Amino acid sequence: MFRTIPETTTQIAELLSGGVDIIRNVPPDQIDVIRNSPNARISATKILRVNSLILDSSGRASQTPLMNQKVRQAIAYAINVDEMLSKILGGYAQRSATGVNPLHFGFDGSIKPYPYDPRGEEAPGRGGVSQRVRDHADTYSGTITSMDQMADALTGYLAKVGIKVKRRHIEDVGTWTSSGKEGKLEGIQYYSWGSNSIFDADAILYALTYSKEPLSYTRDAALDRLLDEGRTQIDPGKRREAYAKAQKLLHEKFYWIPINVQYTIEGVNKKLNYEAGSDEMMRVYSASWKD
């Protein structure tokens, strides 16, 4: 039996009382509540989902300072991602440098995450960055852990360096997706992309950065050529090389700002043999009761 329980506190209360046996998307700040319970436990694992900021670098939705590479770099350097993952997600996250999941074929581990350097040469007002970003930061409900806290932290970091963005929340993910495909999502998109059980860089890079894809706000012919090569080559070595070059290009031009590889965090009845899956599928048919 599946029950829809919108409120997180009610979900947890039901789990602790035995009213339900599994709950999904446990907020990190509620993990200890479940761990300290005699009746329930936490099952958590990394999944093939990466959260990033996608920037309208091509001006698809509107002409903004985000089309300036130095402005995009200033945004990347203004965000203290490590602090967010530690304080908000409690360590239940892995820093992502490229937007590709380390579990994906083609992931390039040699690329390092953007540094936190809000007063460096690329800070607003220095290094040629004089344009103000007064745009939207779009968020939506459903897939990003602790989304409200993470989004508030992001906009807060940007405000500290004079980059003012207004958060626009779209509750319905269908509306958000439709707006994205129609090219109506201006500014910055706080994006979450999962590839379920497809362990390949193509599953995220092509859909989000290939210029002809409906959800892409990136226009770069060199990147398109690399992604075409990656999905048409048969030789694994050549595919890996193409995706490595694509990730370096994305990183160097600040087309998107990777935040983290996500965990699925589930609360489970201690009497149940069941573990969270890395492909986000709930295999309750394989669960069993302990003796």
Protein Blocks (a to p, Z undefined) as FASTA:
>chain_A
ZZddfblklmmmmmmnopambdehiafklmmmmmmpckbccddddddddcdddddfkomm
bccfklpmklmmmmmmmpcfklmmmmmnnopacddfklpafkbghiafkbccddddfkbm
kbghiahiabdcdddddddehjaghklmmmmmmmmmmmmnopacdddddfblmlmmmmmm
nopaghjadddddehjaccfklmmmmmmpmkbmkbcbdcfklmmmmmmmmmpmblklmmm
mmmmmmmmmmmnomaccfbdcdddddddfkbccdddfklpacfklgccdZZ
